[in-house]
Every structure is written in C-alpha cells, then in structure tokens.
C-alpha cells in the first residue's frame, strides 16, 4: 500500500472534503503544485482553479473547483482553506451557467467610474462561475 497523507478542504461554511489520499494537486499563485507524503512544509495562496486529489495508485481522482484561499502543508497533512470550494459531482452546471450570465450582465452594467473593489469582486464572481462549469466537465 502506498503512503498517504490527510487532505482537508474547508470553506467558511463547512468541511467540503476530508480523506486519506496519495497526492494533492493545487493551483497556487506561483503555479500548480503537487503534494506527496512527506512534502516539505509550505504555506501558499491559492488562485481560482481546480484541485485534484488522487488515491489508489492514481487510478481514482476527484476534482474540486476552488475560488481561491490558502494551502498549508505539514508532513503528511494538507489543509486547504478555500473561499469557496465544491466537488465536481455536486456542481449544478445549469445553475452555474445562469449565475455566469447574470454576473456578465451585472459586470456590463457597472458604471465606468466603478471602484476597483467592485470591479475585482465582479471579476472574482465571473471566474468562480467559469471554474465550476469547467470542473463539472470532469465528472465521471
């Protein structure tokens, strides 16, 4: 049996995932990283993207959409504190598409003098909807 590490994906609302896995792949602001057991300690910011957890000698993979947050690695434990996270199998694609269209409409309606915070909030919402749609395609 391959060595494993504990992976937890947590949002402010709930624990999304907790399980023993063989590898975690996450999108950090510096690029995608792969975490194996006994990885060096690490703390990094996450960018919106896709998290993959692998087990059973890479035969089993589960995908998660993540809207950003942080990853902490220490020995055989990975903790992902995400702004938003959802497993691919639970994504309602139609709802995500409707939210994307609504966000695009709201973005287009922003006045030219909209402040930077408002614009970046809308961009983050658009990216989150796009990520959900993309990751939902990974369902088995």
Secondary structure, DSSP 8 states (H G I E B T S, - for coil): ----EEEEEE-SS-EEEEEEESEEEEEETTEEEEEETTEEEEEEEE-SEEEEEEETTTTEEEEEEE-SEEEEEEETEEEEEESSEEEGGG--HHHHHHHHHHHHHHHHTS-TT--HHHHHHHHHHHHHHHHHHHHHTT--
